[in-house]
């Protein structure tokens, strides 16, 4: 299973903290996002943020990185703090 975790405002607005998907073969992060965006207009809006960040297995990831079963994908807005 591929685990997708949502943080901060994404978790609040989508009302989900994580999903688990069984995928047949590895796909790019960009393709995964397109699949998630197709769930509803709200999902499309939230996952189309220009500042959306993604990490795969606790390391920042580019849209071209491939993910598959056993990986963890984290989606979150930029983090600020003091």
Buried (B, 14 or more C-beta within 10 A) or exposed (E): EBBBBBBEEBBEEBEBEEBEBEBEEBBBBEBBBEBBBEEEEEBBEBBEEEEBBBBBEEEEBEEEBBBEBEBBBBBBBEEEEE
